[in-house]
Amino acid sequence: MFNIQDISPEALCKKYGTPLYVYDSQRIIDNYTRFTESFQVKKLKVHYACKALSNVTILQLFNSLGSGLDCVSIQEVELGLMAGFSPNDIVFTPNNISEMEYNEVVKKGVTINVDNMNMLEYMGMNHPNIPLFIRINPHLMAGGNSKISTGHIDSKFGISIHQVPNVKRIVDRLNINIAGIHVHTGSDILDSDVFIHAAELIFSVVEQFDTVQHIDFGSGFKVKYHQDDLHTEIESFGFHFSKAFNAFCTKMGKEYTLQFEPGKFMVSDAGYFFANANLVKQTTSCTFVGLDSGFNHFVRPMFYDAYHEIENVSNPEGDKKIYTIVGNICETDTFGADRILNEVRKNDIIMFRNAGAYCFTMASNYNSRFRPAEVLIHNRQDYMITKRESLKDLVKNQVMPEIDEILKPV
Ligand SMILES: *Cc1c(COP(=O)(O)O)cnc(C)c1O
């Protein structure tokens, strides 16, 4: 019988309804500990990338673990501050945002990671005293999916490594304090050699700025979605990477802080998504299981062709059968084709694994359905951390102006 910290999913679904997101706090704690213990360096700082799962209670959990926070919007910064993070522990890594948003974030005292030359000049002219990070694009092709691959030659992210002489000119002219060099080559990196290679390029940039204290290698740690998936072996990666990093510190005679920004690694396998099987439908080509959810709640399979394990938790002893699991959106929304599940009966609870990262945070109200509730399991207790929406939420920002003549039937 599958349980999360001894609590049965069926009981949770009965209590909170479906569809439902459930997170296991112990798994998050274990992931964080495993990650930090994999590096043998003097100074290490992890900034959890909160776009993966940004519920404030989850952020509080990361804060309690000693993590910092990586934010990509001013709203994420606000959520982090709400969760109790000190501004010093927040790194802001946006792209293509307005000067206004930069100015607002500067006021909050958060570390700014500059993503383009214009902004570097702007920051140097308008906020001459604040230390900055710069995001370098090393032009390495990495990442499993073009939508989330951010380091290659045509990528919109970062300042090209070939522009570093120009960066240096601006930095010297405006006396900018470059406190950190940052690189984030993209999600889903399979090969830890890519990191080491990126590191060497980045070290050569760091050498040119003697104000640098922090070297931030972003993320891209790959987790297993399928049992046969390749994934980042974090202990072995940490071992090799620490060696390269320590050697660089020794060479420079300086203790840099090694920084990472994992999102998926921290929360992906801590999350589960549960939906109700509303219908089991035989057709001439397959047997469909129709759920009370769709890509409005869980879009990774459709948007990224992501594979998520799907199980029937209500009938663990049932005969194995082949199903295509689909949603209730009025478009094709297939969660998984030709999956083998224990026999599915009407109203069985269907579980998706790896639903912690980029699942709830990408949910929408498409088809005017409510977004799911979220529950955190902590110390064997279940806590609702997001209520299910109601009709009120759907219309709360809609304004109905008095334009009777237009709206009256003719
Ligand atoms: C999204 C993002 C991350 C996190 O990536 P994961 O693959 O979830 O670990 C880290 N840094 C930056 C700048 C990001 O945009």
The ligand as a MOL file (V3000), in Angstrom:
LIG
                    3D

  0  0  0     0  0            999 V3000
M  V30 BEGIN CTAB
M  V30 COUNTS 15 15 0 0 0
M  V30 BEGIN ATOM
M  V30 1 C 14.7310 27.7630 -13.4450 0
M  V30 2 C 16.0290 28.1800 -12.9540 0
M  V30 3 C 16.7490 27.3660 -12.0820 0
M  V30 4 C 16.2630 26.0090 -11.6190 0
M  V30 5 O 16.3310 25.0100 -12.5920 0
M  V30 6 P 15.9840 23.4980 -12.2100 0
M  V30 7 O 16.1510 22.7350 -13.4540 0
M  V30 8 O 14.5710 23.4630 -11.6990 0
M  V30 9 O 16.8910 23.0580 -11.1250 0
M  V30 10 C 17.9380 27.8540 -11.5950 0
M  V30 11 N 18.4190 29.0680 -11.9570 0
M  V30 12 C 17.7400 29.8760 -12.8050 0
M  V30 13 C 18.3080 31.2030 -13.1620 0
M  V30 14 C 16.5390 29.4610 -13.3340 0
M  V30 15 O 15.8850 30.2570 -14.1870 0
M  V30 END ATOM
M  V30 BEGIN BOND
M  V30 1 1 1 2
M  V30 2 1 2 3
M  V30 3 2 2 14
M  V30 4 1 3 4
M  V30 5 2 3 10
M  V30 6 1 4 5
M  V30 7 1 5 6
M  V30 8 2 6 7
M  V30 9 1 6 8
M  V30 10 1 6 9
M  V30 11 1 10 11
M  V30 12 2 11 12
M  V30 13 1 12 13
M  V30 14 1 12 14
M  V30 15 1 14 15
M  V30 END BOND
M  V30 END CTAB
M  END
